Amino acid sequence: VMIDVHPPHERMHGFRDFALHLFTITVGLLIALSLEGCMEWQHHRYLVREAEADLRVEIEKNSGNLVSLRKQIEEQQKQLDDDLTVLSQMQAHPNAPHGQLGVAFRWGNFDDVAWKTAQSTGAFTYMSYRDASTYSNIYAMQSEVFNAEKDVTDEVLRSAAFPSTTPDNWLPTPAQADDLRTHIGLLQMRLMLLTSYVDGLDSIYKNYKSDHN
């Protein structure tokens, strides 16, 4: 809002005219400043409403990914138990038919476009502390889950690196079998940690939905 203050068009006669003119200017300035503040407040509220709407959609979508992630963890844990059984069969009965080792993990992801947009537009600056803290906790935990998934994937690559280059009739030496068991044990621990993060994120999602329904 641009404010113009003009001198009086007529000559003032005494203090009374001067006081009236000063009062008029003061009232005009207050009205202009009030209008400017109101416009800014409306703009800030619009940013917050738009950010919250986008965040709600994004969080709803991300929360739906936990179902498939839990299923993937469960399938991977079962596969690791089967791998340990296959390793024992290979060593106990090297000439008998046995299953194949199989280690894999599909790396998921969480959307954060609405989160980054709300940060870049400054919408979080105008949110209540409670709301800003809620969104911050959600996306911080999503990041923890994402990093835990990455650790699992890295361990899968280390575990599968050697068996993937061997022929179908390959039999591990005792040292190789022990090394594979170590990697499988580490992978199982990584999956357990990932599960705990997923449980924590699921709890945060449920609290958010309960507060915003």
DRENPA-3360 file (N, C-alpha, C; in nm, 2 decimals, always signed):
BEGIN
1 = VMIDVHPP = +0.09/-0.12/+0.00/+0.00/+0.00/+0.00/+0.09/+0.12/+0.00 ~ +0.07/+0.21/-0.10/+0.15/+0.34/-0.11/+0.07/+0.45/-0.04 ~ +0.13/+0.52/+0.05/+0.06/+0.63/+0.13/+0.12/+0.76/+0.08 ~ +0.03/+0.85/+0.04/+0.06/+0.99/+0.00/+0.01/+1.08/+0.10 ~ +0.09/+1.17/+0.15/+0.05/+1.28/+0.24/+0.07/+1.41/+0.17 ~ -0.04/+1.48/+0.16/-0.04/+1.61/+0.08/-0.06/+1.73/+0.18 ~ +0.00/+1.84/+0.15/-0.02/+1.96/+0.24/-0.16/+2.01/+0.22 ~ -0.21/+2.08/+0.31/-0.35/+2.14/+0.30/-0.36/+2.23/+0.18;
9 = HERMHGFR = -0.47/+2.23/+0.11/-0.49/+2.32/+0.00/-0.53/+2.46/+0.04 ~ -0.58/+2.48/+0.16/-0.62/+2.61/+0.21/-0.53/+2.65/+0.32 ~ -0.51/+2.77/+0.34/-0.43/+2.82/+0.45/-0.49/+2.79/+0.59 ~ -0.41/+2.74/+0.68/-0.46/+2.71/+0.81/-0.47/+2.84/+0.90 ~ -0.57/+2.84/+0.98/-0.59/+2.96/+1.07/-0.58/+2.91/+1.21 ~ -0.47/+2.91/+1.27/-0.46/+2.88/+1.41/-0.43/+2.73/+1.44 ~ -0.42/+2.71/+1.57/-0.39/+2.58/+1.61/-0.50/+2.48/+1.59 ~ -0.62/+2.52/+1.59/-0.74/+2.43/+1.57/-0.73/+2.37/+1.43;
17 = DFALHLFT = -0.71/+2.45/+1.33/-0.70/+2.40/+1.19/-0.58/+2.30/+1.18 ~ -0.47/+2.34/+1.24/-0.35/+2.25/+1.24/-0.38/+2.12/+1.30 ~ -0.45/+2.12/+1.42/-0.48/+1.99/+1.49/-0.57/+1.91/+1.41 ~ -0.67/+1.97/+1.35/-0.77/+1.90/+1.26/-0.70/+1.83/+1.15 ~ -0.61/+1.91/+1.08/-0.54/+1.85/+0.97/-0.45/+1.74/+1.01 ~ -0.38/+1.75/+1.13/-0.29/+1.64/+1.18/-0.38/+1.52/+1.21 ~ -0.49/+1.54/+1.27/-0.58/+1.43/+1.31/-0.63/+1.36/+1.18 ~ -0.66/+1.43/+1.08/-0.70/+1.37/+0.95/-0.59/+1.29/+0.89;
25 = ITVGLLIA = -0.47/+1.34/+0.89/-0.36/+1.26/+0.84/-0.34/+1.13/+0.92 ~ -0.34/+1.15/+1.05/-0.32/+1.03/+1.14/-0.42/+0.92/+1.12 ~ -0.55/+0.96/+1.11/-0.66/+0.86/+1.08/-0.63/+0.80/+0.95 ~ -0.60/+0.87/+0.85/-0.57/+0.82/+0.71/-0.46/+0.72/+0.72 ~ -0.35/+0.75/+0.79/-0.24/+0.66/+0.80/-0.28/+0.53/+0.87 ~ -0.35/+0.54/+0.98/-0.40/+0.42/+1.05/-0.49/+0.33/+0.97 ~ -0.57/+0.39/+0.89/-0.66/+0.32/+0.80/-0.58/+0.24/+0.70 ~ -0.48/+0.32/+0.64/-0.40/+0.26/+0.53/-0.32/+0.14/+0.59;
33 = LSLEGCME = -0.26/+0.16/+0.71/-0.18/+0.06/+0.77/-0.26/-0.06/+0.81 ~ -0.39/-0.04/+0.85/-0.48/-0.15/+0.89/-0.51/-0.23/+0.77 ~ -0.54/-0.16/+0.66/-0.57/-0.23/+0.53/-0.45/-0.31/+0.49 ~ -0.33/-0.26/+0.50/-0.21/-0.33/+0.45/-0.19/-0.45/+0.54 ~ -0.21/-0.44/+0.67/-0.20/-0.55/+0.77/-0.30/-0.66/+0.74 ~ -0.42/-0.62/+0.71/-0.53/-0.71/+0.68/-0.50/-0.79/+0.55 ~ -0.45/-0.72/+0.45/-0.42/-0.79/+0.33/-0.31/-0.89/+0.35 ~ -0.20/-0.85/+0.43/-0.10/-0.95/+0.45/-0.15/-1.07/+0.53;
41 = WQHHRYLV = -0.23/-1.04/+0.63/-0.29/-1.15/+0.71/-0.37/-1.25/+0.63 ~ -0.45/-1.19/+0.53/-0.52/-1.28/+0.44/-0.43/-1.36/+0.36 ~ -0.32/-1.30/+0.31/-0.23/-1.37/+0.22/-0.16/-1.48/+0.30 ~ -0.12/-1.46/+0.43/-0.06/-1.56/+0.51/-0.16/-1.67/+0.54 ~ -0.28/-1.64/+0.56/-0.38/-1.75/+0.59/-0.40/-1.83/+0.46 ~ -0.40/-1.77/+0.35/-0.42/-1.84/+0.22/-0.30/-1.94/+0.21 ~ -0.18/-1.89/+0.23/-0.06/-1.98/+0.22/-0.07/-2.10/+0.32 ~ -0.12/-2.08/+0.44/-0.13/-2.19/+0.54/-0.24/-2.29/+0.49;
49 = REAEADLR = -0.36/-2.24/+0.45/-0.46/-2.33/+0.41/-0.42/-2.41/+0.29 ~ -0.35/-2.35/+0.19/-0.31/-2.42/+0.07/-0.20/-2.52/+0.11 ~ -0.11/-2.49/+0.20/-0.01/-2.58/+0.24/-0.07/-2.70/+0.31 ~ -0.16/-2.67/+0.41/-0.22/-2.78/+0.49/-0.30/-2.88/+0.40 ~ -0.37/-2.82/+0.30/-0.45/-2.91/+0.21/-0.35/-3.00/+0.13 ~ -0.24/-2.95/+0.08/-0.15/-3.03/+0.00/-0.08/-3.13/+0.09 ~ -0.04/-3.09/+0.21/+0.02/-3.18/+0.30/-0.07/-3.29/+0.34 ~ -0.20/-3.27/+0.36/-0.29/-3.37/+0.40/-0.30/-3.48/+0.29;
57 = VEIEKNSG = -0.31/-3.43/+0.17/-0.31/-3.53/+0.05/-0.18/-3.61/+0.05 ~ -0.07/-3.54/+0.06/+0.06/-3.61/+0.05/+0.08/-3.71/+0.16 ~ +0.04/-3.67/+0.28/+0.06/-3.76/+0.40/-0.04/-3.88/+0.39 ~ -0.16/-3.86/+0.34/-0.25/-3.97/+0.32/-0.19/-4.07/+0.22 ~ -0.13/-4.02/+0.11/-0.07/-4.11/+0.01/+0.05/-4.19/+0.07 ~ +0.13/-4.12/+0.14/+0.25/-4.18/+0.20/+0.21/-4.29/+0.31 ~ +0.11/-4.26/+0.38/+0.07/-4.35/+0.48/+0.02/-4.48/+0.42 ~ -0.04/-4.48/+0.30/-0.08/-4.60/+0.23/+0.04/-4.69/+0.19;
65 = NLVSLRKQ = +0.16/-4.63/+0.18/+0.27/-4.71/+0.14/+0.32/-4.80/+0.25 ~ +0.28/-4.78/+0.37/+0.32/-4.86/+0.48/+0.27/-5.01/+0.47 ~ +0.16/-5.03/+0.41/+0.10/-5.16/+0.40/+0.19/-5.25/+0.31 ~ +0.23/-5.19/+0.19/+0.32/-5.27/+0.10/+0.46/-5.29/+0.16 ~ +0.50/-5.18/+0.24/+0.64/-5.19/+0.30/+0.64/-5.30/+0.41 ~ +0.54/-5.31/+0.49/+0.53/-5.42/+0.59/+0.53/-5.55/+0.52 ~ +0.46/-5.57/+0.42/+0.45/-5.69/+0.34/+0.59/-5.73/+0.29 ~ +0.66/-5.63/+0.24/+0.79/-5.65/+0.18/+0.89/-5.70/+0.29;
73 = IEEQQKQL = +0.88/-5.64/+0.41/+0.97/-5.68/+0.52/+0.93/-5.82/+0.56 ~ +0.81/-5.85/+0.57/+0.77/-5.99/+0.61/+0.82/-6.09/+0.51 ~ +0.80/-6.06/+0.39/+0.85/-6.16/+0.28/+1.00/-6.17/+0.29 ~ +1.07/-6.06/+0.31/+1.22/-6.07/+0.32/+1.27/-6.15/+0.44 ~ +1.20/-6.13/+0.56/+1.24/-6.21/+0.67/+1.22/-6.36/+0.65 ~ +1.11/-6.39/+0.59/+1.08/-6.53/+0.56/+1.19/-6.59/+0.46 ~ +1.23/-6.51/+0.36/+1.33/-6.55/+0.26/+1.46/-6.57/+0.33 ~ +1.49/-6.49/+0.43/+1.62/-6.50/+0.50/+1.62/-6.63/+0.58;
81 = DDDLTVLS = +1.51/-6.66/+0.65/+1.50/-6.79/+0.72/+1.52/-6.91/+0.63 ~ +1.46/-6.90/+0.51/+1.47/-7.00/+0.41/+1.62/-7.01/+0.36 ~ +1.69/-6.90/+0.35/+1.83/-6.90/+0.31/+1.92/-6.97/+0.41 ~ +1.89/-6.94/+0.54/+1.97/-7.01/+0.64/+1.94/-7.16/+0.64 ~ +1.82/-7.20/+0.61/+1.79/-7.35/+0.59/+1.86/-7.41/+0.48 ~ +1.87/-7.34/+0.36/+1.94/-7.38/+0.24/+2.09/-7.40/+0.27 ~ +2.14/-7.30/+0.34/+2.29/-7.31/+0.37/+2.32/-7.43/+0.46 ~ +2.23/-7.46/+0.55/+2.25/-7.58/+0.64/+2.24/-7.70/+0.56;
89 = QMQAHPNA = +2.15/-7.71/+0.46/+2.13/-7.83/+0.38/+2.25/-7.84/+0.29 ~ +2.30/-7.74/+0.24/+2.42/-7.74/+0.15/+2.54/-7.80/+0.22 ~ +2.56/-7.77/+0.35/+2.67/-7.82/+0.42/+2.65/-7.96/+0.47 ~ +2.53/-7.99/+0.52/+2.50/-8.12/+0.57/+2.48/-8.23/+0.47 ~ +2.43/-8.19/+0.35/+2.40/-8.29/+0.24/+2.45/-8.22/+0.11 ~ +2.58/-8.21/+0.09/+2.63/-8.14/-0.03/+2.58/-8.21/-0.16 ~ +2.56/-8.34/-0.16/+2.52/-8.41/-0.29/+2.37/-8.42/-0.31 ~ +2.29/-8.37/-0.22/+2.15/-8.38/-0.23/+2.09/-8.25/-0.29;
97 = PHGQLGVA = +1.98/-8.26/-0.36/+1.91/-8.14/-0.41/+1.88/-8.04/-0.30 ~ +1.89/-7.92/-0.33/+1.86/-7.81/-0.23/+1.81/-7.69/-0.30 ~ +1.75/-7.60/-0.23/+1.69/-7.48/-0.28/+1.80/-7.38/-0.32 ~ +1.75/-7.27/-0.37/+1.84/-7.16/-0.41/+1.84/-7.05/-0.31 ~ +1.95/-6.98/-0.29/+1.96/-6.87/-0.21/+1.89/-6.75/-0.28 ~ +1.81/-6.67/-0.21/+1.75/-6.56/-0.27/+1.74/-6.44/-0.18 ~ +1.81/-6.33/-0.21/+1.81/-6.21/-0.13/+1.77/-6.09/-0.21 ~ +1.66/-6.02/-0.18/+1.62/-5.91/-0.26/+1.53/-5.82/-0.17;
105 = FRWGNFDD = +1.52/-5.69/-0.21/+1.44/-5.59/-0.14/+1.41/-5.48/-0.23 ~ +1.28/-5.45/-0.24/+1.23/-5.34/-0.32/+1.23/-5.21/-0.24 ~ +1.31/-5.11/-0.28/+1.33/-4.99/-0.21/+1.21/-4.89/-0.24 ~ +1.14/-4.86/-0.14/+1.03/-4.76/-0.16/+1.07/-4.62/-0.14 ~ +0.97/-4.53/-0.14/+1.00/-4.39/-0.12/+0.88/-4.31/-0.06 ~ +0.90/-4.19/-0.01/+0.79/-4.11/+0.04/+0.80/-3.98/-0.04 ~ +0.68/-3.93/-0.08/+0.67/-3.80/-0.15/+0.69/-3.69/-0.04 ~ +0.76/-3.58/-0.09/+0.78/-3.47/+0.00/+0.77/-3.33/-0.07;
113 = VAWKTAQS = +0.70/-3.34/-0.18/+0.69/-3.21/-0.26/+0.61/-3.11/-0.19 ~ +0.50/-3.14/-0.12/+0.42/-3.05/-0.05/+0.50/-2.99/+0.07 ~ +0.58/-3.08/+0.13/+0.66/-3.04/+0.25/+0.76/-2.93/+0.20 ~ +0.83/-2.96/+0.09/+0.93/-2.87/+0.05/+0.87/-2.74/+0.00 ~ +0.75/-2.75/-0.07/+0.68/-2.63/-0.11/+0.64/-2.54/+0.00 ~ +0.59/-2.60/+0.11/+0.55/-2.52/+0.23/+0.67/-2.45/+0.29 ~ +0.78/-2.52/+0.28/+0.90/-2.45/+0.34/+0.95/-2.34/+0.25 ~ +0.94/-2.36/+0.12/+0.99/-2.25/+0.03/+0.90/-2.13/+0.02;
121 = TGAFTYMS = +0.77/-2.15/+0.04/+0.68/-2.04/+0.04/+0.67/-1.97/+0.18 ~ +0.73/-2.03/+0.28/+0.72/-1.96/+0.41/+0.59/-1.99/+0.49 ~ +0.51/-2.09/+0.44/+0.38/-2.12/+0.50/+0.40/-2.16/+0.65 ~ +0.51/-2.23/+0.68/+0.53/-2.28/+0.82/+0.55/-2.17/+0.91 ~ +0.60/-2.06/+0.86/+0.62/-1.94/+0.95/+0.49/-1.89/+1.01 ~ +0.38/-1.91/+0.94/+0.25/-1.86/+0.99/+0.16/-1.96/+1.05 ~ +0.21/-2.09/+1.06/+0.14/-2.19/+1.12/+0.15/-2.18/+1.28 ~ +0.06/-2.24/+1.35/+0.08/-2.25/+1.49/+0.20/-2.35/+1.52;
129 = YRDASTYS = +0.26/-2.33/+1.64/+0.37/-2.41/+1.67/+0.34/-2.56/+1.67 ~ +0.22/-2.59/+1.72/+0.17/-2.73/+1.73/+0.16/-2.79/+1.60 ~ +0.10/-2.72/+1.50/+0.09/-2.78/+1.36/+0.22/-2.79/+1.30 ~ +0.30/-2.69/+1.31/+0.44/-2.70/+1.24/+0.52/-2.81/+1.30 ~ +0.51/-2.83/+1.43/+0.58/-2.94/+1.50/+0.53/-3.08/+1.45 ~ +0.40/-3.09/+1.43/+0.34/-3.21/+1.39/+0.39/-3.25/+1.25 ~ +0.39/-3.16/+1.16/+0.43/-3.18/+1.02/+0.58/-3.21/+1.02 ~ +0.66/-3.14/+1.10/+0.80/-3.17/+1.11/+0.83/-3.31/+1.16;
137 = NIYAMQSE = +0.76/-3.35/+1.26/+0.78/-3.49/+1.31/+0.75/-3.59/+1.21 ~ +0.64/-3.57/+1.14/+0.60/-3.67/+1.03/+0.71/-3.69/+0.93 ~ +0.75/-3.58/+0.88/+0.85/-3.59/+0.77/+0.99/-3.62/+0.82 ~ +1.02/-3.59/+0.94/+1.15/-3.64/+1.00/+1.15/-3.79/+1.01 ~ +1.03/-3.85/+1.06/+1.02/-3.99/+1.07/+1.02/-4.06/+0.94 ~ +0.96/-4.00/+0.84/+0.96/-4.06/+0.70/+1.10/-4.06/+0.65 ~ +1.18/-3.96/+0.69/+1.32/-3.96/+0.65/+1.40/-4.08/+0.72 ~ +1.37/-4.10/+0.84/+1.43/-4.21/+0.92/+1.40/-4.35/+0.85;
145 = VFNAEKDV = +1.27/-4.36/+0.82/+1.23/-4.49/+0.75/+1.30/-4.50/+0.62 ~ +1.31/-4.40/+0.54/+1.38/-4.40/+0.41/+1.53/-4.44/+0.43 ~ +1.59/-4.38/+0.53/+1.73/-4.41/+0.55/+1.75/-4.56/+0.59 ~ +1.66/-4.61/+0.67/+1.66/-4.75/+0.72/+1.64/-4.84/+0.60 ~ +1.55/-4.80/+0.51/+1.54/-4.88/+0.38/+1.67/-4.88/+0.30 ~ +1.73/-4.77/+0.29/+1.86/-4.76/+0.22/+1.96/-4.86/+0.28 ~ +1.97/-4.86/+0.42/+2.06/-4.95/+0.49/+2.03/-5.09/+0.46 ~ +1.90/-5.13/+0.45/+1.86/-5.27/+0.42/+1.91/-5.30/+0.28;
153 = TDEVLRSA = +1.88/-5.21/+0.18/+1.92/-5.23/+0.05/+2.07/-5.25/+0.03 ~ +2.15/-5.17/+0.10/+2.29/-5.18/+0.09/+2.34/-5.32/+0.15 ~ +2.28/-5.36/+0.25/+2.31/-5.49/+0.31/+2.27/-5.60/+0.22 ~ +2.16/-5.59/+0.15/+2.11/-5.69/+0.05/+2.22/-5.70/-0.06 ~ +2.27/-5.59/-0.11/+2.37/-5.59/-0.21/+2.50/-5.66/-0.17 ~ +2.54/-5.64/-0.04/+2.66/-5.70/+0.01/+2.63/-5.85/+0.03 ~ +2.51/-5.89/+0.07/+2.48/-6.03/+0.09/+2.47/-6.11/-0.04 ~ +2.41/-6.04/-0.14/+2.39/-6.11/-0.27/+2.50/-6.11/-0.36;
161 = AFPSTTPD = +2.60/-6.02/-0.33/+2.71/-6.00/-0.43/+2.78/-6.13/-0.47 ~ +2.82/-6.21/-0.37/+2.89/-6.34/-0.41/+2.80/-6.45/-0.46 ~ +2.69/-6.48/-0.40/+2.61/-6.59/-0.45/+2.56/-6.56/-0.59 ~ +2.54/-6.44/-0.63/+2.48/-6.41/-0.76/+2.58/-6.43/-0.87 ~ +2.71/-6.45/-0.84/+2.81/-6.47/-0.95/+2.85/-6.62/-0.95 ~ +2.78/-6.71/-0.88/+2.82/-6.85/-0.88/+2.72/-6.93/-0.96 ~ +2.77/-7.05/-1.01/+2.68/-7.14/-1.09/+2.57/-7.20/-1.00 ~ +2.47/-7.26/-1.06/+2.36/-7.32/-0.98/+2.40/-7.43/-0.89;
169 = NWLPTPAQ = +2.50/-7.50/-0.93/+2.55/-7.62/-0.85/+2.66/-7.58/-0.75 ~ +2.67/-7.45/-0.73/+2.78/-7.40/-0.63/+2.75/-7.45/-0.49 ~ +2.85/-7.49/-0.42/+2.85/-7.52/-0.28/+2.94/-7.44/-0.20 ~ +2.90/-7.37/-0.10/+2.99/-7.28/-0.03/+3.09/-7.35/+0.06 ~ +3.21/-7.30/+0.07/+3.30/-7.35/+0.17/+3.25/-7.32/+0.31 ~ +3.31/-7.38/+0.41/+3.27/-7.34/+0.55/+3.28/-7.19/+0.58 ~ +3.40/-7.14/+0.53/+3.42/-7.00/+0.55/+3.32/-6.91/+0.48 ~ +3.28/-6.95/+0.35/+3.18/-6.87/+0.28/+3.05/-6.88/+0.34;
177 = ADDLRTHI = +3.01/-7.00/+0.39/+2.88/-7.02/+0.46/+2.87/-6.93/+0.58 ~ +2.98/-6.93/+0.66/+2.99/-6.84/+0.78/+2.97/-6.70/+0.75 ~ +3.04/-6.66/+0.64/+3.03/-6.52/+0.59/+2.89/-6.48/+0.55 ~ +2.82/-6.57/+0.48/+2.68/-6.55/+0.44/+2.59/-6.54/+0.56 ~ +2.61/-6.63/+0.66/+2.53/-6.62/+0.78/+2.55/-6.49/+0.85 ~ +2.67/-6.44/+0.85/+2.69/-6.31/+0.91/+2.61/-6.20/+0.84 ~ +2.62/-6.20/+0.71/+2.55/-6.10/+0.63/+2.40/-6.11/+0.65 ~ +2.35/-6.24/+0.65/+2.20/-6.26/+0.67/+2.16/-6.21/+0.81;
185 = GLLQMRLM = +2.24/-6.24/+0.91/+2.21/-6.19/+1.05/+2.21/-6.04/+1.06 ~ +2.30/-5.97/+0.99/+2.30/-5.82/+0.99/+2.18/-5.77/+0.91 ~ +2.14/-5.84/+0.81/+2.02/-5.80/+0.73/+1.90/-5.82/+0.81 ~ +1.89/-5.93/+0.89/+1.77/-5.95/+0.98/+1.76/-5.84/+1.08 ~ +1.88/-5.79/+1.13/+1.88/-5.68/+1.23/+1.83/-5.55/+1.17 ~ +1.88/-5.53/+1.04/+1.84/-5.41/+0.97/+1.69/-5.41/+0.95 ~ +1.63/-5.52/+0.92/+1.49/-5.53/+0.89/+1.41/-5.51/+1.02 ~ +1.47/-5.56/+1.13/+1.40/-5.54/+1.26/+1.40/-5.39/+1.30;
193 = LLTSYVDG = +1.51/-5.32/+1.27/+1.52/-5.18/+1.30/+1.42/-5.10/+1.21 ~ +1.42/-5.14/+1.08/+1.32/-5.08/+0.99/+1.18/-5.10/+1.03 ~ +1.15/-5.21/+1.08/+1.01/-5.24/+1.14/+0.98/-5.15/+1.25 ~ +1.07/-5.12/+1.34/+1.05/-5.03/+1.45/+1.02/-4.89/+1.40 ~ +1.09/-4.85/+1.30/+1.07/-4.71/+1.24/+0.93/-4.71/+1.18 ~ +0.90/-4.81/+1.11/+0.77/-4.82/+1.04/+0.65/-4.81/+1.14 ~ +0.67/-4.88/+1.26/+0.57/-4.88/+1.36/+0.56/-4.74/+1.42 ~ +0.67/-4.67/+1.44/+0.67/-4.53/+1.49/+0.60/-4.44/+1.39;
201 = LDSIYKNY = +0.63/-4.45/+1.26/+0.57/-4.37/+1.16/+0.42/-4.39/+1.16 ~ +0.38/-4.52/+1.16/+0.24/-4.55/+1.16/+0.16/-4.49/+1.27 ~ +0.23/-4.49/+1.39/+0.16/-4.43/+1.51/+0.15/-4.28/+1.49 ~ +0.25/-4.21/+1.43/+0.24/-4.07/+1.41/+0.13/-4.04/+1.30 ~ +0.12/-4.12/+1.20/+0.02/-4.10/+1.10/-0.12/-4.11/+1.17 ~ -0.14/-4.21/+1.25/-0.27/-4.23/+1.31/-0.31/-4.11/+1.40 ~ -0.21/-4.06/+1.48/-0.24/-3.94/+1.56/-0.28/-3.82/+1.48 ~ -0.21/-3.81/+1.36/-0.23/-3.69/+1.27/-0.38/-3.70/+1.22;
209 = KSDHN = -0.41/-3.82/+1.17/-0.54/-3.84/+1.11/-0.65/-3.82/+1.22 ~ -0.63/-3.87/+1.34/-0.72/-3.85/+1.45/-0.75/-3.70/+1.48 ~ -0.64/-3.62/+1.47/-0.65/-3.48/+1.50/-0.71/-3.40/+1.38 ~ -0.71/-3.46/+1.26/-0.75/-3.38/+1.15/-0.88/-3.44/+1.08 ~ -0.95/-3.52/+1.15/-1.08/-3.57/+1.10/-1.20/-3.50/+1.16;
% end
